[in-house]
Each structure stands twice: as structure tokens, then as C-alpha cells.
Amino acid sequence: MAKKNGNNNEESLENQLWKAADKLRKNMDAAEYKHVVLGLIFLKYISDAFAKLYEKLEAGEGEYAGADPEDKDEYKAENVFFVPEKARWRFLLSKAKQPTIGKSVDEAMDAIERENPSLKGVLPKVYARQNLDPSSLGELIDLIGNIALGDTKERSADILGHVFEYFLGEFALAEGKKGGQFYTPRSVVELLVEMLEPYKGRVFDPCCGSGGMFVQSEKFVKEHSGRINDISVYGQESNQTTWRLAKMNLAIRGIDSSQVKWNNEGSFLNDAHKDLKADYIIANPPFNVSDWSGDLLRKDGRWKYGLPPTSNANYAWIQHFLYHLAPNGQAGFVLAKGSLTSKSGGEGEIRKALVEENLIDCIVNLPPKLFLNTQIPASLWFMSRNRTNGKFRDRSDEILFIDARNMGHLINRRTKVLSEKDIQEISETYHNWRNPDGKYEDVKGFSNSTSIERVKELDYVLTPGRYVGLAEQEDDFDFKERFTQLKSEFEEQLKEEHQLNERISQNLAKIDLNEK
């Protein structure tokens, strides 16, 4: 279903759909339109799954002999959402050209929630709003209805899952800084998951956003021929709108989201999984949060390694993760780079305790511009409760430092992504270092296996650049290639500024007309 674009390259189905859907946005901003599109993709997914089982029940063959296709229990038994008649895709498709289509979709969402308690309060009811043109909504329903046609029908759930995930990323890019509040860049999530290798056990994310860490963990298990039922996910999110996205994102992947909880107080004040001990923690907590209610939690039992400052939640997050780790559990998470060196409010003493308690396994310095909602430099921390557990080699006297600042490539002037090759190089370096049969060697300017003693000598500073040294200078620097790259980036910047100036001029002209 890919087609050629103007450069004669194959254009993905997801990209084709995004361009088509984006044209229908008109007078809605991306933040609002996101719920319109993702809600419809979800509705299409559950309707397809329902229709597939409905046909089997109606045929009444084998184990389905004598079954009633309208019996809700038949669907519950196979973990399929029951879809009432007026919420089924074919019904909505028949109403797509009517001016009341928005009301019909809202009613469909209400009906599905009534029949499926696990979706209560999850689905968007935004389709009858005045700023959503009924004809554009009808076109969007047609467009999404064409996602799984012909030989792709059997794979519709997987295709719709990919489309949902792709659209989440595109909406995050379109929203810019605000998009980062619900979406961790896919390449960062892939790197965390590839390094941790969550094959089996409980996966926990106490600031789960739209659920990307769970989706990627599920993908990892499938791609490595594991059994998806061997992992279970636990999550918490304080933003209710984002939690709804997570619930839909997981449902469309067939992942049980019953343990993904919402409360507006957040993980520090109202820990929804107080007794959980997770095998894997994968997270991207908000950086440098100052209003985390730390003054109300001075005597909390989670602060085993030191009292985190009330002005910054970074070291509260680290200890929250450690509190929830099982005896052999592992954690991988994103933190602001400043957390590697900070000493304010007792953070230096907490970091010292973490090093001396032998909890830190690996630190990765990330390239700039990976995150949509901040320009603050970031790092990845990997921690392990038991670094002598026999599953990997004994790393109790060392920490691996990786400096990946020069990796990644720009996809626009403001945003970088890590390539598959980058992810593979970083994760394989880590695996070769920790695996008993791994062939690890230090690479100047990139990685260094450093003794705990050396870290103590450098006053417990964890910045990888302090340990990996400078890369060997290459003699074959291509000046012409570098100049061409810089010229291209400069031209793209000028183009974006020109487009911005045009939009400003158009808006000013509209204001003048209105005033007249």
C-alpha cells in the first residue's frame, strides 16, 4: 500500500494517511484534532476485531456451533470489545455524508463505554463540536475505513496499531513543546527497551504518558520470538487526557491496561502501585520539576538514600524507581544531564550513596534536540538491584559510560532522532559489556568501563565525557561534505522563517480587514 512520492521513493501507508488527514484539519489545532483522529482509529480497530469474531459466531462452526453473535459474553470470553449496532463501523460509514455524523460518532463512543466498563471515561466525545466540519469528518471516516482493505484485512489490527503509533508521533511533532508532555520520542524508547531487554516479568512506568514504553516492550518480546503473555504492564499517569491516549494505545495493541492507573495527584503523593516490585522500570519523568510536593513527603519511606530537595524532583524519581524494583530488577530511565553532576539540596550525597551501594550500571549521554518539550541536555540511567545475580557477569566494581552526543540526525531544524544503527551500536556496547561471553573493549571518545574507585576520585560525577576521553581525530575529514550539510541546514532554516513571515503577514492582513 506504499506509493511513489515526487522523489520516486516509496511513501509509507502511515505517511500517506497522515498527509491526507492533516489536510482535513482546517480550523482545529493539532492538540484538539489529535483526539478526533486517534479516537476514530481506535473505533475502527475495535469494530474490525468485533466484526471478525461476529462472522465466526454467525457461521456457527466447530467451537462456535450454536453461538449467538449478539451475546456479549461470547466477546468477553475472547477479550474482544462488544460493539453495539449503532457504533459499528459499517453503520457510521452509512451516515458519513450526513450533517449529523458528529452526533452519531459521539453516541457510538458513549454506547461502547456503556457496554465495556474497562473503557469507561476513556473515549473522546468531541465529534459534534462546531469547529469540526461534518463533511471533513465524513471524509476522515472514509479515509480511515480504507486502512484495511483487500489482502491487508487479516492484518488490520497490526496495521491500525502502527498507524495509531505513527500518528501519536506526528501529532507530538505538530504540537512541539506540548507534544512532549504525552510522547517520548520513539528512538529513545527503542533504545531503552533494546538495552533493558524486557523478555519476561512486570514492566512498570510510573509516569507513562501515552504508553509508548509498554508498546515497545511488547514489540521487543514479539520480535525476539517471546511470548507476549510473559510480560504484564503497570503504569500511572497524572494527566487524564494523556491517560486516555495510553488506554487506547494499549487496547489497540491487545495489551491488558487494567493496571494503568490515573489520579491527578501523581506518583509521589498518590502511588497507585504501593506494593509493586517490578522486574523492569522504563520511564521518562518530567525534567527538573520544582512543584512536586516534596515538602509534604519529608518522612516518606522511599528516600532510603537521602532526602531529595523540594526544589527538584530528579532524585525523588530515582528513589521512587528503586523503591519499586524487585530484588533482581533493572531500571532504565531518562533524566536531565544536570543530574549527573548536581550537588544542590543534598543531590551530590544521594548520588554518592547510589554509587557506593553499587546500584548504577550504565550512564549514556544523549545527543541534543531529541526531545520535543525541552532543549535541556538529557542522559539515560541504567540501574540494577543486583549486579552479581548470575544472569549477567559480576559488574559490581565498575560502571559503563557511553557518550552518544555525536549520534543522531536531524529530521527538521529543531528535532533529532537516533537511527537504527545508532540504537544498535549503543545497545550492543552495553550487552557486550555486561554479558559473560561479551567481547567488550573501551572506545576512546565513546565508551569506557570505569572502576568505582575512579568515580570516587572524580567526586562521584557521572558525566560520561569525564571518563571516555576524546575520540581519535580522523585524517579524512570531508570539508566539502560538511559544508554541503551546513548549507542545507541553513537553507531549511531560511525556508521555515520565510513561511513563518508569510503566515504573520496573512494574519496581519486579516486583522486589518476585520478592523475596516
N, C-alpha and C positions, 0 to 999 in steps of 0.2 A: 504493500500500500504506500510505498515511498514514491515520490515523483521527482523529476529533474527540476532544479531551480535555474536561475539565469546563468549561473556559472557552470552549468552542466553537471552539478554534483547531486547525489541523491539527497532529497529532503525527507526527514523522518515524518511519520504519521503524526507524532506529537506536535512537531513544529508546524505542520500544515494546519492542524486543528487550532493551535494557539493563535496563529495569524488570522484565521477565519473568525474565531470567537472574539478576538480583540477588536476586529472591525465593527462588531455589533455593540461595543461598549457605549458608544455615543456620549451621553452626558452623565455617566457614572464614573467615579474614580475607581482605581484598581482595588482599593480596600473593600469597597462595597460590592463591586462586581464579582470579586473572588467567591463570595458566598453563593451568588446566583449560579455561577458555572460549576463549582465543586459540588453544590447540592444536587444539581441535575445529573452530573456524572455518577454520584452515589446512587441516586434514584434509578438510573439506568442499570447500574450494577445489580442492585437487589432485585429489580424487576426481571433481569435476564436469568439470575440464579433461580428465582421463583418459577419462571416460565419453563425452565429446563426440567425442574422436578415435577411441575404440573403435568407436563407431557407424559412423563413416566407413570405418574399416578393415574392419569386418564387412560393410558394404554392398558394398565392393569395386568401386566405380565410378570411372571416369576414372583419375586418377593412382594410385588405391588398388586398382586391379584386381590380384587375386591376393595381396593383402597378408594377413598373419596378425595378427589383433588381439591375440594374446598374445606377439608378438615385441617384446622390449624395445627393439630398435634402431629400430623404427618410431616410438616415442615420443621416443627420444633425438634422432632426426633433426629433430623439430619442437619441441624444447625443452619437452617435456611430461614430468612425472614419471611413472614407471611405478608403478602401484598394484597390489600383489598381491591375489588374490581375497579373502583374509580381512581386507583393510584397506579394501576398497571401501565406500562409504557405505551402499549398499543392504544389504550383509552386516551392518554394525554396526546398522543400523536394525532388522533382523530379530532382533537379540539385545538390543535396547534395554530390554526388560522383564525380562530375566533377571538374577538376583542376581550373576552373574559378568561383567556388562557391563564393569566397570572393568578386569578382566584382559584382556578381548577388545580394548579400546581400547589398552592398553599394548602388547599383542602386535602390533596394527596399526601402531603407531608404530615398533616395532622392525623390523618387516618392511619398511616404507617406507625406513627408513635403510639397511637391507642392500641394497636394490635401487637406491638413489640416493646414491652416495658424497658428493655435494655437501651432503647433509642429515645426514651423519654427526655425531652429537653435538649436533644442533640441537633435535630434537623432544622435548616433555615426556613423561615416563612417570610420571604422578602419579595415574592414574585408579583404581588398585586400593587406594589408601590407605584406612585405616579411617574417617577423618573425612569421606570423600566418600560420601554415601548413594547406593547403587546406583539407587534409584528416582528421586532427583533428577538423577542423571547421565543416566538414560534419558529423562527429561523434557527435559533440556538438548539431547540429541541430536535429539529430535523437534523442538524449537524451532528449532535451527539448520538442521535439514533442511527447514524450511518457508521459509527465506530466499528461495530462488529457485524459486518456483512460477509456473505459468501463463506470462503473456507476459514475465515477467522472466527466464525460464530462459536465454535467449540472452545476457543481460547479467549472468549470475550472478557472473562473475569480478570485474567492476567493482563490483557491489553488495557482494560479500564483502570486497573491498578497502576500501570505505567503512566497512563495519561494523567491520572489524579496526581501522582507524584511529580510529574513534569510540570503540570500547571501550578502546583504549590510553589515550585522553584521560580517559575516565570512571574507569578504574582508577587513573590518576595522581591525579585529584582525590580519590578514595576513600582513597588511601594518604597523601595530604597531603605532608608533607616528604619522605618516602621516595620518593614518586611522581616527584618532580623529578629523581631520580637517573637515570631512564631516559627521561624525557619532557620535551621543550622545548615550552612552550605553543604551540598551533597558530598563534595570531595572530602570535606573534613570528617563527616560522619563515616564515609567509607574507610578513611584512614584509621579512625578509632576502632572500628569493627574489625578491620583486617589485622590490626596489631593485637587486639584482645582475643580474637577467635572464639566467640561465644557459641560453642557447639551444643552445650547441654547445661541446663540449670535455670536459675532465676535471674532474669535481667531487669535491672532497676534504673529508672531515670526520675529523680525527684523534681525535675524542672523540665518536663518532657516536651513542651511546645506542641507541635503538630504530629509528634510521634515518629519522627524520622529515624531515631536511634533503634526503635523496635523494628521498623520495616527493614532496615538494613541488616539487623541481626538475623531476621527471618530469611532474608535473601542469602546471607552468608551460609546458613545451615543448608539451605536447598542447593546452593551452588557447590557445596562440598559433600553432596550426597548424604547429608544427615537427615534425621527425622525431625520435622518441624515441631512435632508434639513434645520433643525433648526439652524445649525451652518454654518458659512461661514469663509473661511480662507484667511488671508492676510500675506504676507511674503516678505522678502528681503534677497538677498544673493549677496556677492561681488565677489565670485569665480564662474566664468561662468561654469566650468566643474561640480562643485557641484550643481549649479542651474539646470543644465540639468538633473542630477540624481533626484533632487526634482520634477521636472516636470513629469518625467516618473513614479516616485514613487507614485505621487498623481493621475496621469491618470489611472494607473493600479488598483487603489482603487476606481475609479469613482468619485474622489473629484475634484471640479472645481478649477483649479490652475491659473485662469486668473489674480488673484490679487497677485500672487507670482512673484515678480519683480527681475530683475538683473541689477545692474550697478557696475562698478569696483571701484567706489568712496566709496561705503559703506553707511551705515545708518546715520552716523554723518554728512558727507559732502553733501550727496545727498539723503535725506529722501524721499523714493518713496511713502510714505503714509502720507504726511504732515498733512492732515486734519482728519485722522482716530482717532476715540476714541473707543478703543476695550473693550469688556466685559471681555476678558481673555488674558493675555500675558503669554506665556510659552516660555522660552528661555534658551540657554546655550551659552552666549557670550564667546569669547576667553578671557582667564585669563590674567590680568596684562599687557595689550597691551600698549606699550610706544609710538608707532608711529601712533597715532590715529588722528593726525592733530589738536590737541586741541588748538595750538597756533593760528589757523585760525578762531576759534569759541569762542573767549573770550567774545563776546557780545551776544551770542546766547540766545534766549528766553527760551530754555529748562532748563537752570541752575537756577531754581527757589529757590533751597535750598542751593546753594553755588557753587562757581566756581571750577569745578573739575581740578586736577593738569594735566598739559600737559604730565607728565611722566607716567601716569597710567589712563586707561580708565574705571576702575571699577565703579567709582561713576558717570561718564558720562553715562554709560549704565543704572544705576539705575534711573537717572533722565530722560533719554530718554524713559524708560518704563513708568514712572509715567506721563510724558507728554502725552503719547498715551492712558492712561487709562480713560475709561468713568467714570462718577460720582459715579457709584456703581461697578466699575470694580475691578478685582482682578488680581494679578500677582504672578507667581511662577517662579523662575529662579535660575541658578547655578552661584556661584561666588567663587573665591579663598577665602579660610578661612581667609587669612590675612585681608580681607576687614572688618572683624568683629571687628578688634582692631586698624587698621591703623590710624595714625594721620598726616602723611606727606602730604604736599601740601594742607592742609585745609580739608582733608578727615574726620578727627575727628569732625570738626564743621558741616560738611554736615550730618554725621551720627546723631549727636545731634539734628539737625533740623528735621530729619526724625522721630526720636523717639518722640520729643515734638509735632510734627504735627500729631501724632497718626496714622502713616501710616504702621508701621511694625506689622504684625500679628503673625508670627511664624518664628523661625530660627531652621534649622536642621543641625547638624554636621554630615557629611557623613564619612563612613569608607575610609581608603586609598585604592589605587590601583583600583578604579572604572573606571578611565579614561585612554584611550589608549595613549593620546598625552601629558600627563603631570603627574608627580608624586606630583605636588603641592596639598596639602590637600584642600578639597572643602566643601562648605556649600550650603544649599538651603535657599533662602529668600522667604517668602510669605508676600505680601503687599496688602493692601486694601484701596481704596479711602474713603470708608465709613464703619466704623466698628460699626455703630449704625443703619444700614439700615433696620432692622426688619427681614431680611431674616435669619440672624443668631442672636445669643444673643449679647448684648452690651459688646464688649471686649475692650472698649476704655481706660481702666486704666491698661491693662495688656498685656504681650507678652508671648507666649508659646515657651519654649525652649525644644528641643529634642536632646539628644546626642545619635546618632546611630553609633558611631565609632566602636563598637564591633560587628556590624552586618555584614552580607555578608559572602560569602565563595569563596575560590579560584577556578578558572577554569583552571588556569595554574600558573606558578610561579610568573607571573607579573600582573595578572588580577583577580579582584574580581567581583562578581555580587551579587545583592540583591535577595534573594529568594522571592517567592510569599508571604510566611509567614511574612518575614521582611517588605515587602511593606504594607501588610495588617495591621501589628501592628503599624507602623508609621502613616499611613493614618487614621486609626480608632482612634488613640490617638488624632489627630488633630480634627477629626469630633466630637468626644465626648466632646472635649473642647469648640468648637465654636457653636455647635448645642444647641438650647434652652432645649431640652429634653435629652442631652447627659449626660452620667454618667462618668465624668472625675475625676480622682484622681492623684495627683503627685506620681511619682515612683522614688524613690531615685536612682540616677545614670543614669536615663533615661529621665525623663521629669519633668518640673516644670513650673507652671503658675506664672509668676513673675510680680509684680506691676511695673509700670513705675517709681515710686519713688525709688524702689530698683535699677533699671537700672541707674538712675541718680546718686545714691550713688556710684555705681561702674564705674563712669565716662563714661557712655554710651558704655561700652564694651559689645558686643553681643555674646561672646563665650558661648555656652550652658554649657560647663563644669563648668563655674563660678557659675551657678545657680542650676544645677541639683544635685550637690554633688556627693559623692561616693556611688556606689552600695553596698548593704549589702553583706558581704562575705559569700559564701556558704561553708558549712562544708563538703559537699560530693564531693569535687574536686577529679576527677578521674585521678591520676597521670599516670596510665598505658595507658589510652586512649589518654592523651595529648602527652605522649612520642611516641606512635604509629603514631600520626598525624605529629609530628615534624620529625620523622624518614622518613615517606612517602614523606614529602615536600623536605627533604634533598636528598633523592634518586632521586626524579624527577629533582632536580637541577643538580645533578651529571650527569644524563642521558642527559639533554639538553646540558651541557658543553661538554660531550663526542661526541655528534652529531655535535656540532659546530667545535670541533677539527678535526673530520673526514673530514668535508667539507673544512676546511682550508688546511688540508693535500692533499686532492684531487686537490684543486685549485693550490697549490704549485707544485704538480706533473705535472699538465697540463702546467704550466709556464715553468718548466724545459724542457719538451718535445718540446715546441714551440721554446725555445732558442736553442736547439740542431738542 
